[in-house]
Amino acid sequence: MGNVRDLKKDINYVLGDIIEAVYVWEYSNTDKDTKKSEAIIDEAIETFDELIAKVNDKKVENKKAHFKAINTELETKGRALIEKINKLG
């Protein structure tokens, strides 16, 4: 994995793309209720805040393992959010 800046960019791009996908869904489905889609956006923003806080944590013993765990968490949470988007009806 690259450096901290690259990890922050990855977090920003992945979660930004997820939020954008929700907006596209909302635009394409103007007749549907947006409570679930808005909840996905809120969850993506919370995930962003949590992951960035973890990246900025300076009290980490093993930085390489810490950043790898953050990257794995980004993948896991990103996939979960994408699944929620796919289930929007």
N, C-alpha and C positions, 0 to 999 in steps of 0.2 A: 504494500500500500504506500501511497505517496506521503505527503506531509499533512500537517494539521489544516492548512489552507485548502488542500484538495478534499479533505474529509468534510470540511464545512461547505464547500461548493457542492459536493455530492448530496449532502443533507438538504441543502437549499433547492437543488435541481429536482431531486426525487419528490420531495414533498410539494414543491411548487407545481410540478407536472400533475401530481395527484389532485391538487386543488383546481388546476386548470381543467382537468378531465371532469370534475364535478360540475364546474361552471358550464362546460359544453353540454353535459347531460341535462342540466337545468334549462339551458337555452333550447335544446332539442325537444324537451318534454315540458313545455310551458303549462300544459293541462294537469300535471301531476303535483302532488303535495311535496314541498321542499324540506320538510322537517328532517327527514332521514339524510338528505344530501347535505343540509347545513350542519348536521351532527358530524358528518364525515369531515367537513372542512374544519370544524372546531377541533376534532381529534387530530387532524394533520398539523394544525397550529400548535396544539399541546405537545405533540410528538417532537416537532421542530424545537420548541423551547427546551424540552427535556434533554434532547440530544446535544444541542448547542451548549447547554449548561454542563453536561458531562465532558464535552470536548474542552471546555474552558477550565475544568477542574485542575488546579495545579498541584494538588496534594496526592497525586497518583504515584504509586511505587514503580510499577512496570508499565511504562507508557505504551510500549508496542502492544502488549496484551490488552490494555485498556482501550486503545483506539480500534483494535481488531474487534473487540466486543461491541463497541459502538457501531461499527460498520455492519456487524451481524444483526444487531438490533434494528438498524435502519432497514435492512433487507426484510427482516421478519415483519416489522410493523408496516412497511411499505406494501408488502404483499397482502397483508390483512386488509389494509385500506382499499387496495385495488379490488379485492374480493367483494368488499362492501359496495363499491361502485358498480361492479358487475351484477350484483343482486338487486340494485335499484330497478324497480319495475316500471 
